[in-house]
Amino acid sequence: MRKEATGRRTVVHGQEDPRIIGLQRAVTRLRRELAGHRAKLADRQIAEEELAAVDAMARAGVPEISRLRGSLLLIAGAIGSVSALAGALAEVRKAVELFGGPPG
């Protein structure tokens, strides 16, 4: 296997970054739980759009840390007070934190 440095992360060709896999799983779980939560949420669309954006970044394999953190804030603001979604939201937050803080 060949390793290549790309910015702040190392890509091992033929092997996916475990942080990306964790992020994808966390986003999938929250999207599934949000879809199953039938109560009216005023900002549901914002949460769904940001989850889709995070999922797209993860699938591309090169998430921009500041964009990830911004999306997390919007998602948390949109659904953060819904206790039924708290566990899945915490999982997304932990997955985002594995990428570190914004540069500078």
N, C-alpha and C positions, 0 to 999 in steps of 0.2 A: 504494500500500500504506500502511496505517495502522499506526503503531507504538504500543505501549502498554506502560508499565512495570508489571511485576507482581512486587513484592518485589525480589529481586536480579537479575532477568533481564528482558530486553526481548523481547517477543513481536512478531514482524512478522506481521500477519494475512495469511493466505494462504501463509505460509512456515513450515515447521517448524524449530525450533531444531536446529542441526547437532549439538549435544551430545547431544540426545535420540536422534537418528538413530544416532549412534555408539554410544551406550549400548545401544540395541536390537540393533544388529548384534553387539556384543560378547557380550551375553547370549545371543543366538540361537546364536552360535558355541559358547560354553561349554556351553550346554544340549545341543547336538547332539553335541559331543565327549564329554560326560559320559554321554549315553545310549549312545554307541558303546563306551564303556569298560566292558568286561564283568567286570573284576576286582571282587571283593567290596570295597565300601567301607562301613565301619561307619556313617559319617555321610552317606551318599548322600542319604537322604531330607531331611536338613536343608539340604544344598546345593540340591537340587531345589526345596524350598519357598522358600528365599531367592531363588533365581533367578526363580521365578515372581512373587515379591513385587516384585523390582526391575523385571521386565518390566511388571507392572501399573502401577507408578509411572511408568515411561517412557511407556507407552501413554496414561496420564492426562495426561501433558505437564507435570506439576508435581511433580517428585521432591523429597522432603524430604531435604535434604543429610545431616542426622544419621542418618536412617533408611537412606539409601543406604550410608553409611559403616559402619553397624552390620551391614547385610546383607553387605557386602563382607568384614568380619571373620569373620562366621559361615561364609561360603562358603570363604574362605581356610583357616580352621581345619578345615573338613570335607574339603577336597580339596587343600590346599596342598602336601602332600608327594608328590603323584602327578605325576611328571615329565612324563608324557604329556599332562597337562592344563595344564602351566605356562604355555605360550604364550597359551592362551585365557584363563586366569585373569589374566595380566598385562594383556591387552587390556581386560578388565572393570575392573581397577584403574585403568588410565589413563583410561578413559571416566568413571569416578566422580570422579577427581581434577579433571577439567575443570569440575566444578561448584563447586570451591573447598572450603574447609574449613567446619566447622560455625560458626555465628554465635558471637561472643563469644570 
